[in-house]
């Protein structure tokens, strides 16, 4: 079994998945508790993408915990392809959602000063949600990269 940090079925992989889950949950909670987020499609897309990431990360956390408890080797190419494809698709969607939401948050805060004119908007929660979504993306990118590295090294 090759040992790549952050690969499925390792403690590093479990730590990355838990970090993704926590950041996605925090982002979704911040966005869901903010007033008026549903008026902006980028924020709705961010909430949708964080929900998908929560589901994906939770499933993989359960698989990693089971793998660690039973010494089940997840490093077969069939398993790794599923991880790589799922991670890369969700990583691209998460990056798109975080980037578009960042643009809307900057627009509301600095460009048009909506946060000063309409104090009932939860601009600080928008920012927290965007920051946590970006952190979730960075953990997912690290996980996807390590899984892809492992897949390539096993294909040699």
C-alpha positions in Angstrom: 0.0 0.0 0.0 1.4 3.3 -1.1 1.4 6.0 1.6 0.3 9.4 0.3 -0.6 12.0 2.9 -4.3 12.7 2.7 -5.3 9.7 0.6 -8.5 7.7 1.3 -8.4 5.3 4.2 -5.6 7.2 6.1 -5.7 9.5 9.1 -4.6 12.4 6.9 -7.5 11.7 4.5 -9.9 11.5 7.4 -8.6 14.9 8.8 -9.1 16.5 5.3 -12.6 15.1 5.1 -13.6 16.3 8.6 -12.1 19.7 7.8 -14.1 19.9 4.6 -17.3 18.9 6.5 -16.8 21.4 9.3 -16.0 24.3 6.9 -19.0 23.5 4.6 -21.3 23.2 7.6 -20.1 26.6 9.0 -20.5 28.2 5.6 -24.0 26.8 5.2 -24.9 27.8 8.7 -23.6 31.4 8.2 -25.4 31.7 4.9 -28.6 30.1 6.1 -28.9 32.3 9.1 -28.3 35.5 7.2 -31.1 37.7 6.1 -31.8 38.1 2.4 -29.3 35.6 1.0 -32.0 34.1 -1.2 -32.2 37.3 -3.2 -28.8 36.7 -4.7 -28.3 33.7 -7.0 -24.6 33.4 -6.2 -25.4 33.0 -2.5 -28.1 30.4 -3.3 -25.6 28.5 -5.5 -23.1 28.6 -2.6 -25.7 27.2 -0.2 -26.5 24.4 -2.7 -22.9 23.6 -3.3 -22.1 23.5 0.4 -25.0 21.1 0.9 -23.6 18.8 -1.8 -20.1 19.0 -0.2 -21.6 18.2 3.2 -23.2 15.0 1.8 -20.1 14.0 -0.1 -17.8 14.6 2.8 -20.0 12.8 5.3 -20.2 9.7 3.1 -16.4 9.7 2.7 -15.9 10.3 6.4 -18.0 7.2 7.1 -16.0 5.2 4.6 -12.7 6.4 6.0 -13.7 5.6 9.6 -14.9 2.1 8.5 -11.7 1.6 6.6 -9.5 2.6 9.5 -11.4 0.4 12.0 -11.3 -2.7 9.8 -8.0 -2.1 8.0 -9.8 -2.1 4.6 -7.5 -1.0 1.8 -9.1 1.7 -0.3 -6.1 2.1 -2.6 -7.5 0.1 -5.5 -7.8 2.0 -8.8 -11.6 1.3 -8.9 -12.1 3.1 -5.6 -9.7 5.9 -6.4 -11.4 6.8 -9.7 -14.6 7.4 -7.8 -12.9 9.6 -5.3 -11.0 11.5 -7.9 -14.0 12.2 -10.2 -16.3 13.1 -7.2 -13.6 15.4 -5.7 -12.7 17.2 -8.9 -16.4 17.8 -9.8 -17.3 19.1 -6.4 -14.1 21.1 -6.2 -14.8 22.9 -9.4 -18.4 23.6 -8.3 -17.2 24.8 -4.9 -14.6 27.1 -6.4 -17.2 28.6 -8.8 -19.7 29.1 -5.9 -17.1 30.7 -3.6 -15.7 32.9 -6.4 -19.1 34.2 -7.5 -20.2 34.7 -3.9 -17.0 36.6 -3.2 -17.8 38.9 -6.1 -21.3 39.6 -4.8 -20.1 40.2 -1.3 -17.5 42.7 -2.5 -20.1 44.3 -4.7 -22.5 44.7 -1.8 -19.8 45.9 0.7 -17.6 48.2 -1.2 -18.8 49.0 -4.7 -22.5 49.9 -4.1 -22.4 50.3 -0.2 -25.6 48.3 0.2 -24.4 47.2 3.6 -24.4 50.8 4.9 -27.6 51.8 3.2 -29.5 48.6 4.2 -28.2 47.6 7.6 -30.6 44.7 7.8 -28.5 42.8 5.3 -26.1 40.4 7.0 -23.0 41.4 5.1 -20.6 40.1 7.8 -22.3 36.6 7.7 -22.0 36.7 3.9 -18.2 37.3 4.3 -17.8 34.5 6.9 -19.7 32.1 4.7 -17.5 32.9 1.7 -14.3 32.6 3.7 -15.4 29.2 5.1 -16.4 28.0 1.6 -13.0 29.0 0.3 -11.4 27.1 3.1 -13.6 24.0 2.3 -12.5 24.3 -1.3 -8.8 24.4 -0.3 -9.2 21.2 1.8 -11.1 19.5 -1.0 -8.4 20.5 -3.5 -5.7 19.1 -1.3 -7.7 15.8 -0.9 -8.3 15.6 -4.7 -4.7 16.3 -5.4 -3.4 13.6 -3.0 -5.9 11.1 -4.3 -4.9 11.9 -7.9 -1.3 11.6 -7.0 -1.9 8.2 -5.4 -3.9 7.0 -8.5 -1.1 8.1 -10.8 1.5 6.4 -8.7 -0.5 3.1 -8.6 -0.9 3.2 -12.4 2.9 3.0 -13.0 
